[in-house]
Amino acid sequence: MKVDTGFLESLRLGGEFDARLCMNCGTCTALCPLGLEILPRRLFRHALLGDRERVLGESEAIFSCLLCRLCEANCPAGVHIAENVRSLRVVLNGEARGLAEA
């Protein structure tokens, strides 16, 4: 794994990214109506570790999220999951724009 130390900072620029509060309990994953196993447990962990490649590799799941907040409403740690997913989308859109302009 290649750690990108600026990745977390770019997520914070995309919005409030509070994934550090995640206890990795799995409640969000169990409640997802789409059954998106990657969201948000492992996805947030990859982002916090600076694993840009893994996060970018999950772009389909990130954009498939309905942002219904069912996971967020039941999160025992109070993580703002929908806002975190929005932050990821902002960063991914920026990555896509950068590739298109290159």
N, C-alpha and C positions, 0 to 999 in steps of 0.2 A: 504494500500500500504506500502510495506517495502522499505525504501530508502536505496540504496547501494551507499555510498559516493565514493567508489572506481571505480564505473562503468564508470563514465565520464572520469576518468583518463585512464582507460583501452581502451576507445575509442580513446583517443588522442594518445596512443601508437600505435594504428592500422593505424594511418594516421592523416591528418589534418581534424579535426572535427569542422566545423564552424556553427553549427546549431543555435547558439545564435543569429545570424543575421536574422533568420527566423521571419517574421512578422505574420505568420499564416494566410496569405491572401487567400490561397486556389488555387492560380493560378496553382501550380504544380499538384495538385490533379485533377483539371479540364482538364489539358492537357495530363495526363498520357494515352498513347495508350492502356494500359492493364486495365485501370480503377481501379488501385490499390488504393482504397480510403485511406488506412492507410498510404501510402507513400506520401510524407515524413512528412506532417504536424504533425499529432499526434505522429508518431513514434519518431521524433526528440524531441518533447516536453517530451515524456516519458523518453527518454535517458537523457535529460538535468536535469530532476527531479530525476534521479537515480533509476528509476523503471525498474530494470533489468528483472523482471518477465514478464512484459508486452512486453518489447522489444524481449525477447527470445520467447515469445508466437507468435510473428509475423515473425518468421524466414522464413516461406514459402513465405510471401510477399517480404521479403528482398532479397531472392534468386531468386524470379520471376522477379524482376526489370530488364529491358533490358539495363539499363545504357545508354539509347539513348540520354540523356541530353536535351530532348525537354523541360522538366520542368525547367532545369537549365538555358537554353537560354532565357526563358521568366520570370525568377524570378526577381521581382522588387528590391529585397534586395541583389541580387548577391550572394546568397548562393551556395556553391559548392556542390550541391545535390548528384551528382554521387560519389564524393570523400567521402561524408558522408556515403553513402550506402556501399561503399567499406570498410570503417572503421568498419561499423556494421558487415559486412561479416567476416572480420578478427577476430573480437571478438567472433562471433558465432562459427567460425571454431575452435578457441582456446577452447571455452566451450565444443564443441563436442569432441575434442581431450582429454581434461581433464576427461570427462565422460568415454571415451573409455579406458583410462589408469587406471581408478579406479577399 
